[in-house]
């Protein structure tokens, strides 16, 4: 069954039929209110957007960088310790199953 957009167009004189949809000719967003910046929302000056060649990626300038600050030696020590823990757990499991061939 095909949708009939006639009622939409009749009730909304600001709508125009484009393809199979009825679309408003003008988008009224209502009164604009200023919102404060927060850790999850921020404003960017127009000059900054122009300088970035209108690149609109959502990169939060207030976000902290939570990178891993461990040194390579610390990471290797951690991997080695976890390897010993896994080896111990495997030995216990092999003992429980009676399969100590390895």
C-alpha positions, 0 to 999 in steps of 0.5 A, a space after each residue: 500500500 502506498 502512503 498518501 502524502 496529500 494530508 501532510 501537504 494539506 495540513 502543512 502549507 510549508 511542506 514540499 513533496 520531494 520524492 516520497 517524503 513531505 519536507 518542510 521548505 523552511 526549518 524553524 529551530 525556534 529561539 536559540 539559547 546559549 548553552 554552557 560548555 561542559 565536559 561533553 559539549 563545547 563551542 568552537 570559534 568560527 575562525 578555528 573551523 575556517 583554519 582547519 579547512 572546515 573540518 568538523 570532526 568532533 574532537 573534544 578539546 576539554 578531554 584528558 588524555 588517558 594514555 598508558 604511562 607504563 614503560 616498556 620494561 613495566 609492560 614486559 614485567 607485567 606480561 611475564 608475571 601474567 604468563 607465570 600465573 597462567 602457567 600455574 593455572 594450567 598446571 592445576 587444571 592438568 592435575 585435575 584432569 589427570 593429563 600431565 603429559 605436557 
